Amino acid sequence: MSENPVFDRIRSEVASEDVVLFMKGTPVFPQCGFSNAVVQVLTYLGVPFKGINVLEDEEIRQGIKEFSDWPTIPQLYVKGEFVGGCDIVREMFEQGELRDYLAQKGIETQVA
Amino acid sequence: MAMTAAEIERLIREALPDAVIDIRDLAGDGDHYAANVISAAFKGKTRVQQHQMVYAALKGGMGNELHALALQTSAPED
C-alpha cells in the first residue's frame, strides 16, 4: 500500500521540536477559537512550542487528519506523540494532568 | 448541512449501544454542540482512543457537516 506522501513532511515537522501544534493561524494570531484555547494553555504553562499554520498548507491540513486519525484541528504533538485536540488538552490541563505529562516527557513548565 | 442533536445521539448509540449520552446545543445554532458520553467500551482506552471511537461513530460527520462537538468521554465507575 502506498503511503500518503505528505506523511514524510508531517513526520519531520513533528520531530522538529519537542512540542508541535498543528493549528489554524499562528501562535501570535490564532484564527480559530479551538486553536486559540490550546495556545493559551501552552502559553500559561510557559511551554515553548512550534505552531504550524494549516491554513497556509492545504496538503498538511488534510494530511494531518489522516496521519493522526483525527478529524479536527488543532492537534498537539509532544515528542512525536499525538496528545489530542482541544478538548483533551483542556481536560488534561484542568485536571492538572498536562503538567505531569509534560514533565514525564522531560519538558519544563513554568507557572507563576 | 448541520446535524441535529438527535442525529448525533442516534449515530453514537448505534456504535456504542450502552452509552449514556448527554448532548447540549451550545449556541442554539445546530452547529456547536457539547457531548458527554459514558460507555463501558471506553474502559482501558486512552482519551484519544475514546474520542476516536466517537468520531468513527459519527462516520465522517465530525469536521464536515458537524463543525464543532466538544467531547468528554469516560467509562462508567465500578
N, CA and C atoms of all chains as a GROMACS GRO file, in nm:
protein
  570
    1MET      N    1   0.084  -0.120   0.000
    1MET     CA    2   0.000   0.000   0.000
    1MET      C    3   0.088   0.125   0.000
    2SER      N    4   0.060   0.218  -0.087
    2SER     CA    5   0.143   0.338  -0.089
    2SER      C    6   0.091   0.438   0.014
    3GLU      N    7   0.187   0.501   0.080
    3GLU     CA    8   0.152   0.593   0.185
    3GLU      C    9   0.133   0.732   0.128
    4ASN      N   10   0.048   0.807   0.192
    4ASN     CA   11   0.030   0.947   0.154
    4ASN      C   12   0.166   1.019   0.163
    5PRO      N   13   0.212   1.078   0.052
    5PRO     CA   14   0.346   1.138   0.050
    5PRO      C   15   0.364   1.253   0.150
    6VAL      N   16   0.256   1.313   0.193
    6VAL     CA   17   0.269   1.425   0.287
    6VAL      C   18   0.308   1.376   0.427
    7PHE      N   19   0.290   1.247   0.454
    7PHE     CA   20   0.323   1.193   0.586
    7PHE      C   21   0.471   1.214   0.621
    8ASP      N   22   0.560   1.206   0.521
    8ASP     CA   23   0.702   1.230   0.548
    8ASP      C   24   0.727   1.371   0.597
    9ARG      N   25   0.659   1.465   0.535
    9ARG     CA   26   0.672   1.605   0.578
    9ARG      C   27   0.616   1.622   0.719
   10ILE      N   28   0.503   1.557   0.745
   10ILE     CA   29   0.442   1.569   0.878
   10ILE      C   30   0.536   1.508   0.982
   11ARG      N   31   0.592   1.393   0.950
   11ARG     CA   32   0.685   1.328   1.043
   11ARG      C   33   0.804   1.419   1.076
   12SER      N   34   0.857   1.486   0.976
   12SER     CA   35   0.973   1.571   1.005
   12SER      C   36   0.931   1.696   1.083
   13GLU      N   37   0.810   1.746   1.059
   13GLU     CA   38   0.760   1.859   1.139
   13GLU      C   39   0.745   1.817   1.285
   14VAL      N   40   0.685   1.701   1.305
   14VAL     CA   41   0.658   1.651   1.440
   14VAL      C   42   0.788   1.627   1.516
   15ALA      N   43   0.894   1.590   1.441
   15ALA     CA   44   1.023   1.561   1.504
   15ALA      C   45   1.108   1.687   1.521
   16SER      N   46   1.064   1.799   1.460
   16SER     CA   47   1.149   1.918   1.456
   16SER      C   48   1.158   1.991   1.590
   17GLU      N   49   1.057   1.974   1.674
   17GLU     CA   50   1.056   2.039   1.806
   17GLU      C   51   0.990   1.943   1.905
   18ASP      N   52   1.016   1.966   2.034
   18ASP     CA   53   0.955   1.880   2.136
   18ASP      C   54   0.803   1.894   2.136
   19VAL      N   55   0.755   2.017   2.123
   19VAL     CA   56   0.611   2.041   2.128
   19VAL      C   57   0.569   2.110   1.998
   20VAL      N   58   0.482   2.044   1.924
   20VAL     CA   59   0.439   2.095   1.794
   20VAL      C   60   0.287   2.100   1.791
   21LEU      N   61   0.235   2.217   1.754
   21LEU     CA   62   0.090   2.234   1.748
   21LEU      C   63   0.046   2.263   1.604
   22PHE      N   64  -0.032   2.173   1.547
   22PHE     CA   65  -0.095   2.200   1.419
   22PHE      C   66  -0.221   2.281   1.447
   23MET      N   67  -0.227   2.400   1.390
   23MET     CA   68  -0.333   2.492   1.429
   23MET      C   69  -0.379   2.577   1.312
   24LYS      N   70  -0.491   2.646   1.334
   24LYS     CA   71  -0.539   2.743   1.236
   24LYS      C   72  -0.491   2.881   1.281
   25GLY      N   73  -0.408   2.943   1.199
   25GLY     CA   74  -0.346   3.070   1.236
   25GLY      C   75  -0.210   3.044   1.298
   26THR      N   76  -0.157   3.147   1.361
   26THR     CA   77  -0.025   3.136   1.423
   26THR      C   78  -0.039   3.153   1.574
   27PRO      N   79   0.065   3.115   1.651
   27PRO     CA   80   0.057   3.132   1.796
   27PRO      C   81   0.026   3.277   1.836
   28VAL      N   82   0.079   3.372   1.759
   28VAL     CA   83   0.053   3.513   1.791
   28VAL      C   84  -0.086   3.556   1.745
   29PHE      N   85  -0.134   3.495   1.637
   29PHE     CA   86  -0.264   3.534   1.583
   29PHE      C   87  -0.345   3.410   1.542
   30PRO      N   88  -0.397   3.339   1.643
   30PRO     CA   89  -0.479   3.221   1.612
   30PRO      C   90  -0.605   3.264   1.540
   31GLN      N   91  -0.648   3.183   1.445
   31GLN     CA   92  -0.767   3.220   1.368
   31GLN      C   93  -0.885   3.128   1.393
   32CYS      N   94  -0.884   3.063   1.509
   32CYS     CA   95  -0.993   2.973   1.543
   32CYS      C   96  -0.993   2.960   1.695
   33GLY      N   97  -1.110   2.960   1.754
   33GLY     CA   98  -1.121   2.957   1.900
   33GLY      C   99  -1.059   2.833   1.962
   34PHE      N  100  -1.070   2.721   1.892
   34PHE     CA  101  -1.018   2.596   1.948
   34PHE      C  102  -0.865   2.596   1.946
   35SER      N  103  -0.809   2.646   1.836
   35SER     CA  104  -0.663   2.659   1.829
   35SER      C  105  -0.615   2.757   1.936
   36ASN      N  106  -0.689   2.866   1.948
   36ASN     CA  107  -0.653   2.967   2.048
   36ASN      C  108  -0.652   2.908   2.189
   37ALA      N  109  -0.748   2.823   2.220
   37ALA     CA  110  -0.757   2.765   2.354
   37ALA      C  111  -0.631   2.685   2.387
   38VAL      N  112  -0.580   2.610   2.290
   38VAL     CA  113  -0.460   2.530   2.315
   38VAL      C  114  -0.337   2.621   2.328
   39VAL      N  115  -0.331   2.725   2.245
   39VAL     CA  116  -0.222   2.823   2.255
   39VAL      C  117  -0.221   2.884   2.395
   40GLN      N  118  -0.339   2.919   2.445
   40GLN     CA  119  -0.350   2.979   2.579
   40GLN      C  120  -0.297   2.885   2.687
   41VAL      N  121  -0.333   2.759   2.677
   41VAL     CA  122  -0.288   2.660   2.776
   41VAL      C  123  -0.136   2.647   2.774
   42LEU      N  124  -0.080   2.631   2.654
   42LEU     CA  125   0.065   2.614   2.642
   42LEU      C  126   0.138   2.740   2.689
   43THR      N  127   0.082   2.855   2.656
   43THR     CA  128   0.143   2.982   2.697
   43THR      C  129   0.138   2.996   2.848
   44TYR      N  130   0.024   2.961   2.906
   44TYR     CA  131   0.009   2.968   3.051
   44TYR      C  132   0.112   2.880   3.121
   45LEU      N  133   0.136   2.764   3.064
   45LEU     CA  134   0.232   2.671   3.124
   45LEU      C  135   0.376   2.708   3.090
   46GLY      N  136   0.394   2.810   3.005
   46GLY     CA  137   0.528   2.853   2.969
   46GLY      C  138   0.604   2.751   2.886
   47VAL      N  139   0.530   2.677   2.807
   47VAL     CA  140   0.592   2.574   2.724
   47VAL      C  141   0.623   2.629   2.586
   48PRO      N  142   0.752   2.628   2.547
   48PRO     CA  143   0.782   2.670   2.410
   48PRO      C  144   0.727   2.567   2.311
   49PHE      N  145   0.668   2.615   2.204
   49PHE     CA  146   0.616   2.521   2.105
   49PHE      C  147   0.624   2.582   1.966
   50LYS      N  148   0.619   2.493   1.870
   50LYS     CA  149   0.618   2.536   1.731
   50LYS      C  150   0.476   2.524   1.678
   51GLY      N  151   0.425   2.634   1.625
   51GLY     CA  152   0.292   2.631   1.564
   51GLY      C  153   0.303   2.612   1.414
   52ILE      N  154   0.222   2.522   1.363
   52ILE     CA  155   0.219   2.503   1.218
   52ILE      C  156   0.081   2.543   1.168
   53ASN      N  157   0.080   2.645   1.084
   53ASN     CA  158  -0.046   2.703   1.038
   53ASN      C  159  -0.100   2.621   0.921
   54VAL      N  160  -0.203   2.542   0.948
   54VAL     CA  161  -0.255   2.455   0.842
   54VAL      C  162  -0.333   2.534   0.737
   55LEU      N  163  -0.372   2.656   0.771
   55LEU     CA  164  -0.445   2.738   0.674
   55LEU      C  165  -0.354   2.779   0.558
   56GLU      N  166  -0.221   2.771   0.581
   56GLU     CA  167  -0.128   2.809   0.476
   56GLU      C  168  -0.077   2.687   0.400
   57ASP      N  169  -0.126   2.571   0.435
   57ASP     CA  170  -0.075   2.450   0.373
   57ASP      C  171  -0.185   2.345   0.364
   58GLU      N  172  -0.255   2.347   0.253
   58GLU     CA  173  -0.371   2.260   0.235
   58GLU      C  174  -0.333   2.112   0.244
   59GLU      N  175  -0.213   2.079   0.196
   59GLU     CA  176  -0.168   1.940   0.197
   59GLU      C  177  -0.154   1.889   0.340
   60ILE      N  178  -0.094   1.971   0.423
   60ILE     CA  179  -0.079   1.932   0.564
   60ILE      C  180  -0.214   1.935   0.634
   61ARG      N  181  -0.296   2.033   0.600
   61ARG     CA  182  -0.428   2.046   0.663
   61ARG      C  183  -0.510   1.918   0.647
   62GLN      N  184  -0.507   1.859   0.527
   62GLN     CA  185  -0.581   1.735   0.504
   62GLN      C  186  -0.501   1.615   0.555
   63GLY      N  187  -0.369   1.618   0.529
   63GLY     CA  188  -0.284   1.504   0.562
   63GLY      C  189  -0.277   1.474   0.711
   64ILE      N  190  -0.277   1.578   0.792
   64ILE     CA  191  -0.261   1.557   0.937
   64ILE      C  192  -0.382   1.483   0.995
   65LYS      N  193  -0.499   1.504   0.933
   65LYS     CA  194  -0.619   1.436   0.982
   65LYS      C  195  -0.608   1.285   0.962
   66GLU      N  196  -0.553   1.249   0.848
   66GLU     CA  197  -0.534   1.107   0.818
   66GLU      C  198  -0.418   1.051   0.901
   67PHE      N  199  -0.311   1.130   0.911
   67PHE     CA  200  -0.191   1.087   0.983
   67PHE      C  201  -0.224   1.052   1.128
   68SER      N  202  -0.303   1.137   1.193
   68SER     CA  203  -0.335   1.117   1.335
   68SER      C  204  -0.463   1.037   1.354
   69ASP      N  205  -0.536   1.010   1.246
   69ASP     CA  206  -0.670   0.953   1.256
   69ASP      C  207  -0.756   1.040   1.348
   70TRP      N  208  -0.756   1.169   1.314
   70TRP     CA  209  -0.823   1.269   1.398
   70TRP      C  210  -0.886   1.373   1.307
   71PRO      N  211  -1.016   1.400   1.317
   71PRO     CA  212  -1.084   1.478   1.213
   71PRO      C  213  -1.072   1.629   1.224
   72THR      N  214  -1.016   1.678   1.333
   72THR     CA  215  -1.021   1.823   1.353
   72THR      C  216  -0.883   1.881   1.384
   73ILE      N  217  -0.874   2.012   1.370
   73ILE     CA  218  -0.758   2.092   1.406
   73ILE      C  219  -0.804   2.177   1.524
   74PRO      N  220  -0.728   2.204   1.624
   74PRO     CA  221  -0.585   2.178   1.645
   74PRO      C  222  -0.550   2.034   1.683
   75GLN      N  223  -0.422   2.003   1.667
   75GLN     CA  224  -0.369   1.875   1.711
   75GLN      C  225  -0.233   1.901   1.776
   76LEU      N  226  -0.217   1.846   1.895
   76LEU     CA  227  -0.093   1.869   1.970
   76LEU      C  228  -0.006   1.743   1.971
   77TYR      N  229   0.119   1.763   1.937
   77TYR     CA  230   0.218   1.655   1.943
   77TYR      C  231   0.327   1.690   2.043
   78VAL      N  232   0.361   1.593   2.128
   78VAL     CA  233   0.472   1.612   2.222
   78VAL      C  234   0.570   1.497   2.202
   79LYS      N  235   0.693   1.534   2.172
   79LYS     CA  236   0.798   1.435   2.144
   79LYS      C  237   0.749   1.326   2.049
   80GLY      N  238   0.684   1.371   1.945
   80GLY     CA  239   0.641   1.278   1.842
   80GLY      C  240   0.514   1.202   1.873
   81GLU      N  241   0.458   1.223   1.991
   81GLU     CA  242   0.337   1.151   2.030
   81GLU      C  243   0.214   1.241   2.020
   82PHE      N  244   0.108   1.190   1.960
   82PHE     CA  245  -0.016   1.266   1.948
   82PHE      C  246  -0.085   1.271   2.085
   83VAL      N  247  -0.106   1.392   2.135
   83VAL     CA  248  -0.166   1.408   2.267
   83VAL      C  249  -0.317   1.422   2.258
   84GLY      N  250  -0.363   1.496   2.156
   84GLY     CA  251  -0.506   1.514   2.141
   84GLY      C  252  -0.539   1.648   2.079
   85GLY      N  253  -0.668   1.675   2.072
   85GLY     CA  254  -0.717   1.803   2.022
   85GLY      C  255  -0.751   1.895   2.137
   86CYS      N  256  -0.828   1.995   2.107
   86CYS     CA  257  -0.860   2.099   2.205
   86CYS      C  258  -0.926   2.044   2.332
   87ASP      N  259  -1.026   1.956   2.315
   87ASP     CA  260  -1.100   1.905   2.433
   87ASP      C  261  -1.008   1.830   2.528
   88ILE      N  262  -0.924   1.743   2.470
   88ILE     CA  263  -0.836   1.660   2.553
   88ILE      C  264  -0.730   1.746   2.622
   89VAL      N  265  -0.672   1.840   2.548
   89VAL     CA  266  -0.570   1.926   2.607
   89VAL      C  267  -0.631   2.007   2.722
   90ARG      N  268  -0.752   2.060   2.697
   90ARG     CA  269  -0.818   2.140   2.800
   90ARG      C  270  -0.852   2.056   2.923
   91GLU      N  271  -0.903   1.936   2.898
   91GLU     CA  272  -0.939   1.848   3.011
   91GLU      C  273  -0.814   1.808   3.090
   92MET      N  274  -0.706   1.775   3.019
   92MET     CA  275  -0.582   1.739   3.088
   92MET      C  276  -0.528   1.856   3.169
   93PHE      N  277  -0.540   1.975   3.110
   93PHE     CA  278  -0.492   2.095   3.179
   93PHE      C  279  -0.575   2.120   3.305
   94GLU      N  280  -0.707   2.114   3.292
   94GLU     CA  281  -0.795   2.144   3.406
   94GLU      C  282  -0.776   2.043   3.518
   95GLN      N  283  -0.743   1.920   3.483
   95GLN     CA  284  -0.726   1.819   3.587
   95GLN      C  285  -0.582   1.809   3.634
   96GLY      N  286  -0.498   1.902   3.586
   96GLY     CA  287  -0.359   1.904   3.631
   96GLY      C  288  -0.273   1.794   3.574
   97GLU      N  289  -0.328   1.720   3.477
   97GLU     CA  290  -0.253   1.609   3.420
   97GLU      C  291  -0.150   1.653   3.316
   98LEU      N  292  -0.178   1.767   3.255
   98LEU     CA  293  -0.093   1.808   3.142
   98LEU      C  294   0.049   1.838   3.189
   99ARG      N  295   0.061   1.904   3.303
   99ARG     CA  296   0.194   1.935   3.356
   99ARG      C  297   0.271   1.808   3.387
  100ASP      N  298   0.201   1.712   3.448
  100ASP     CA  299   0.267   1.585   3.481
  100ASP      C  300   0.312   1.515   3.355
  101TYR      N  301   0.223   1.518   3.257
  101TYR     CA  302   0.254   1.453   3.130
  101TYR      C  303   0.377   1.516   3.066
  102LEU      N  304   0.380   1.650   3.064
  102LEU     CA  305   0.493   1.721   3.004
  102LEU      C  306   0.621   1.693   3.082
  103ALA      N  307   0.610   1.692   3.216
  103ALA     CA  308   0.727   1.665   3.300
  103ALA      C  309   0.781   1.526   3.270
  104GLN      N  310   0.689   1.432   3.258
  104GLN     CA  311   0.725   1.294   3.226
  104GLN      C  312   0.803   1.286   3.095
  105LYS      N  313   0.767   1.373   3.004
  105LYS     CA  314   0.832   1.376   2.872
  105LYS      C  315   0.958   1.462   2.876
  106GLY      N  316   0.992   1.514   2.995
  106GLY     CA  317   1.113   1.594   3.008
  106GLY      C  318   1.099   1.736   2.960
  107ILE      N  319   0.976   1.787   2.960
  107ILE     CA  320   0.955   1.924   2.915
  107ILE      C  321   0.919   2.013   3.033
  108GLU      N  322   0.999   2.118   3.046
  108GLU     CA  323   0.980   2.207   3.161
  108GLU      C  324   0.860   2.297   3.145
  109THR      N  325   0.785   2.315   3.252
  109THR     CA  326   0.678   2.413   3.252
  109THR      C  327   0.711   2.516   3.359
  110GLN      N  328   0.659   2.634   3.343
  110GLN     CA  329   0.683   2.736   3.445
  110GLN      C  330   0.554   2.812   3.471
  111VAL      N  331   0.497   2.785   3.587
  111VAL     CA  332   0.374   2.854   3.623
  111VAL      C  333   0.402   2.941   3.742
  112ALA      N  334   0.359   3.064   3.732
  112ALA     CA  335   0.381   3.160   3.840
  112ALA      C  336   0.312   3.112   3.966
  113MET      N  337  -2.708   2.150   0.620
  113MET     CA  338  -2.581   2.082   0.643
  113MET      C  339  -2.561   2.043   0.789
  114ALA      N  340  -2.617   2.122   0.877
  114ALA     CA  341  -2.591   2.096   1.020
  114ALA      C  342  -2.657   1.965   1.063
  115MET      N  343  -2.610   1.915   1.174
  115MET     CA  344  -2.661   1.790   1.228
  115MET      C  345  -2.745   1.820   1.352
  116THR      N  346  -2.854   1.748   1.368
  116THR     CA  347  -2.933   1.771   1.489
  116THR      C  348  -2.874   1.690   1.605
  117ALA      N  349  -2.908   1.732   1.726
  117ALA     CA  350  -2.860   1.661   1.845
  117ALA      C  351  -2.911   1.516   1.843
  118ALA      N  352  -3.034   1.498   1.796
  118ALA     CA  353  -3.093   1.364   1.792
  118ALA      C  354  -3.016   1.274   1.696
  119GLU      N  355  -2.972   1.332   1.585
  119GLU     CA  356  -2.896   1.256   1.486
  119GLU      C  357  -2.759   1.216   1.543
  120ILE      N  358  -2.696   1.308   1.613
  120ILE     CA  359  -2.566   1.279   1.675
  120ILE      C  360  -2.584   1.165   1.776
  121GLU      N  361  -2.688   1.178   1.857
  121GLU     CA  362  -2.712   1.076   1.960
  121GLU      C  363  -2.739   0.939   1.896
  122ARG      N  364  -2.818   0.940   1.789
  122ARG     CA  365  -2.852   0.815   1.723
  122ARG      C  366  -2.726   0.746   1.670
  123LEU      N  367  -2.638   0.822   1.605
  123LEU     CA  368  -2.515   0.764   1.549
  123LEU      C  369  -2.425   0.709   1.658
  124ILE      N  370  -2.413   0.783   1.768
  124ILE     CA  371  -2.327   0.736   1.877
  124ILE      C  372  -2.385   0.607   1.938
  125ARG      N  373  -2.518   0.608   1.953
  125ARG     CA  374  -2.582   0.492   2.016
  125ARG      C  375  -2.573   0.368   1.927
  126GLU      N  376  -2.571   0.390   1.797
  126GLU     CA  377  -2.558   0.279   1.704
  126GLU      C  378  -2.425   0.207   1.726
  127ALA      N  379  -2.320   0.285   1.750
  127ALA     CA  380  -2.187   0.227   1.768
  127ALA      C  381  -2.162   0.184   1.912
  128LEU      N  382  -2.221   0.256   2.007
  128LEU     CA  383  -2.200   0.229   2.149
  128LEU      C  384  -2.336   0.214   2.217
  129PRO      N  385  -2.398   0.096   2.202
  129PRO     CA  386  -2.537   0.080   2.247
  129PRO      C  387  -2.559   0.107   2.396
  130ASP      N  388  -2.457   0.088   2.478
  130ASP     CA  389  -2.476   0.104   2.623
  130ASP      C  390  -2.456   0.249   2.668
  131ALA      N  391  -2.419   0.336   2.574
  131ALA     CA  392  -2.372   0.470   2.614
  131ALA      C  393  -2.478   0.554   2.682
  132VAL      N  394  -2.433   0.627   2.783
  132VAL     CA  395  -2.513   0.734   2.841
  132VAL      C  396  -2.466   0.861   2.772
  133ILE      N  397  -2.559   0.926   2.701
  133ILE     CA  398  -2.521   1.037   2.614
  133ILE      C  399  -2.595   1.163   2.655
  134ASP      N  400  -2.518   1.268   2.673
  134ASP     CA  401  -2.579   1.397   2.707
  134ASP      C  402  -2.527   1.500   2.607
  135ILE      N  403  -2.618   1.552   2.528
  135ILE     CA  404  -2.576   1.648   2.425
  135ILE      C  405  -2.639   1.783   2.449
  136ARG      N  406  -2.557   1.886   2.445
  136ARG     CA  407  -2.608   2.022   2.459
  136ARG      C  408  -2.578   2.102   2.332
  137ASP      N  409  -2.676   2.176   2.287
  137ASP     CA  410  -2.658   2.265   2.172
  137ASP      C  411  -2.609   2.398   2.230
  138LEU      N  412  -2.479   2.424   2.217
  138LEU     CA  413  -2.417   2.534   2.290
  138LEU      C  414  -2.464   2.672   2.245
  139ALA      N  415  -2.478   2.687   2.114
  139ALA     CA  416  -2.510   2.820   2.063
  139ALA      C  417  -2.653   2.830   2.011
  140GLY      N  418  -2.724   2.718   2.015
  140GLY     CA  419  -2.861   2.719   1.965
  140GLY      C  420  -2.868   2.728   1.813
  141ASP      N  421  -2.753   2.701   1.747
  141ASP     CA  422  -2.750   2.714   1.602
  141ASP      C  423  -2.740   2.579   1.530
  142GLY      N  424  -2.752   2.470   1.607
  142GLY     CA  425  -2.744   2.338   1.546
  142GLY      C  426  -2.606   2.309   1.487
  143ASP      N  427  -2.505   2.379   1.534
  143ASP     CA  428  -2.373   2.362   1.475
  143ASP      C  429  -2.262   2.350   1.580
  144HIS      N  430  -2.292   2.391   1.702
  144HIS     CA  431  -2.191   2.384   1.808
  144HIS      C  432  -2.249   2.307   1.926
  145TYR      N  433  -2.197   2.187   1.944
  145TYR     CA  434  -2.251   2.101   2.050
  145TYR      C  435  -2.143   2.063   2.151
  146ALA      N  436  -2.189   2.025   2.268
  146ALA     CA  437  -2.101   1.960   2.364
  146ALA      C  438  -2.166   1.827   2.398
  147ALA      N  439  -2.088   1.722   2.398
  147ALA     CA  440  -2.142   1.590   2.429
  147ALA      C  441  -2.061   1.524   2.539
  148ASN      N  442  -2.133   1.465   2.630
  148ASN     CA  443  -2.069   1.384   2.733
  148ASN      C  444  -2.114   1.240   2.708
  149VAL      N  445  -2.019   1.152   2.687
  149VAL     CA  446  -2.051   1.014   2.653
  149VAL      C  447  -1.985   0.920   2.753
  150ILE      N  448  -2.066   0.836   2.814
  150ILE     CA  449  -2.013   0.738   2.909
  150ILE      C  450  -2.046   0.599   2.855
  151SER      N  451  -1.944   0.517   2.839
  151SER     CA  452  -1.967   0.383   2.787
  151SER      C  453  -1.864   0.287   2.842
  152ALA      N  454  -1.908   0.164   2.869
  152ALA     CA  455  -1.816   0.061   2.918
  152ALA      C  456  -1.712   0.026   2.812
  153ALA      N  457  -1.744   0.055   2.685
  153ALA     CA  458  -1.650   0.027   2.577
  153ALA      C  459  -1.523   0.111   2.588
  154PHE      N  460  -1.530   0.217   2.668
  154PHE     CA  461  -1.413   0.306   2.682
  154PHE      C  462  -1.312   0.253   2.782
  155LYS      N  463  -1.352   0.151   2.856
  155LYS     CA  464  -1.265   0.101   2.962
  155LYS      C  465  -1.129   0.058   2.907
  156GLY      N  466  -1.022   0.103   2.972
  156GLY     CA  467  -0.887   0.065   2.931
  156GLY      C  468  -0.836   0.138   2.808
  157LYS      N  469  -0.917   0.229   2.756
  157LYS     CA  470  -0.876   0.305   2.637
  157LYS      C  471  -0.823   0.443   2.677
  158THR      N  472  -0.728   0.495   2.599
  158THR     CA  473  -0.682   0.632   2.625
  158THR      C  474  -0.790   0.730   2.581
  159ARG      N  475  -0.775   0.855   2.623
  159ARG     CA  476  -0.871   0.958   2.581
  159ARG      C  477  -0.875   0.970   2.429
  160VAL      N  478  -0.756   0.967   2.370
  160VAL     CA  479  -0.751   0.978   2.224
  160VAL      C  480  -0.831   0.864   2.160
  161GLN      N  481  -0.811   0.744   2.209
  161GLN     CA  482  -0.885   0.629   2.153
  161GLN      C  483  -1.035   0.643   2.176
  162GLN      N  484  -1.074   0.691   2.294
  162GLN     CA  485  -1.217   0.708   2.325
  162GLN      C  486  -1.280   0.808   2.228
  163HIS      N  487  -1.211   0.921   2.207
  163HIS     CA  488  -1.265   1.021   2.115
  163HIS      C  489  -1.268   0.967   1.972
  164GLN      N  490  -1.166   0.891   1.935
  164GLN     CA  491  -1.164   0.833   1.800
  164GLN      C  492  -1.282   0.739   1.780
  165MET      N  493  -1.323   0.669   1.886
  165MET     CA  494  -1.438   0.579   1.875
  165MET      C  495  -1.566   0.659   1.848
  166VAL      N  496  -1.578   0.773   1.915
  166VAL     CA  497  -1.698   0.857   1.893
  166VAL      C  498  -1.694   0.918   1.753
  167TYR      N  499  -1.576   0.966   1.711
  167TYR     CA  500  -1.565   1.024   1.577
  167TYR      C  501  -1.598   0.920   1.470
  168ALA      N  502  -1.552   0.796   1.494
  168ALA     CA  503  -1.581   0.688   1.399
  168ALA      C  504  -1.732   0.665   1.393
  169ALA      N  505  -1.797   0.672   1.508
  169ALA     CA  506  -1.943   0.653   1.514
  169ALA      C  507  -2.015   0.759   1.431
  170LEU      N  508  -1.956   0.877   1.424
  170LEU     CA  509  -2.019   0.987   1.350
  170LEU      C  510  -1.991   0.979   1.201
  171LYS      N  511  -1.919   0.876   1.161
  171LYS     CA  512  -1.900   0.843   1.020
  171LYS      C  513  -1.858   0.961   0.933
  172GLY      N  514  -1.753   1.026   0.973
  172GLY     CA  515  -1.702   1.134   0.889
  172GLY      C  516  -1.777   1.266   0.904
  173GLY      N  517  -1.880   1.266   0.988
  173GLY     CA  518  -1.956   1.390   1.008
  173GLY      C  519  -1.875   1.496   1.081
  174MET      N  520  -1.790   1.448   1.174
  174MET     CA  521  -1.710   1.541   1.253
  174MET      C  522  -1.608   1.610   1.164
  175GLY      N  523  -1.603   1.743   1.173
  175GLY     CA  524  -1.510   1.818   1.090
  175GLY      C  525  -1.570   1.852   0.954
  176ASN      N  526  -1.685   1.792   0.923
  176ASN     CA  527  -1.753   1.826   0.799
  176ASN      C  528  -1.886   1.894   0.829
  177GLU      N  529  -1.999   1.818   0.817
  177GLU     CA  530  -2.126   1.887   0.846
  177GLU      C  531  -2.139   1.921   0.993
  178LEU      N  532  -2.064   1.849   1.075
  178LEU     CA  533  -2.063   1.882   1.216
  178LEU      C  534  -1.937   1.963   1.245
  179HIS      N  535  -1.954   2.090   1.264
  179HIS     CA  536  -1.838   2.178   1.277
  179HIS      C  537  -1.771   2.164   1.413
  180ALA      N  538  -1.852   2.168   1.517
  180ALA     CA  539  -1.792   2.172   1.649
  180ALA      C  540  -1.868   2.083   1.747
  181LEU      N  541  -1.798   1.985   1.797
  181LEU     CA  542  -1.854   1.898   1.901
  181LEU      C  543  -1.748   1.886   2.010
  182ALA      N  544  -1.769   1.958   2.118
  182ALA     CA  545  -1.678   1.946   2.231
  182ALA      C  546  -1.710   1.813   2.299
  183LEU      N  547  -1.609   1.732   2.316
  183LEU     CA  548  -1.634   1.595   2.359
  183LEU      C  549  -1.571   1.567   2.494
  184GLN      N  550  -1.648   1.498   2.576
  184GLN     CA  551  -1.593   1.448   2.702
  184GLN      C  552  -1.638   1.302   2.712
  185THR      N  553  -1.543   1.214   2.732
  185THR     CA  554  -1.576   1.072   2.736
  185THR      C  555  -1.524   1.009   2.864
  186SER      N  556  -1.592   0.906   2.908
  186SER     CA  557  -1.542   0.830   3.024
  186SER      C  558  -1.609   0.695   3.030
  187ALA      N  559  -1.547   0.606   3.106
  187ALA     CA  560  -1.608   0.476   3.132
  187ALA      C  561  -1.687   0.486   3.261
  188PRO      N  562  -1.795   0.408   3.274
  188PRO     CA  563  -1.872   0.414   3.400
  188PRO      C  564  -1.786   0.367   3.517
  189GLU      N  565  -1.810   0.427   3.634
  189GLU     CA  566  -1.734   0.384   3.752
  189GLU      C  567  -1.788   0.251   3.799
  190ASP      N  568  -1.699   0.169   3.850
  190ASP     CA  569  -1.743   0.037   3.900
  190ASP      C  570  -1.818   0.050   4.030
   0.00000   0.00000   0.00000
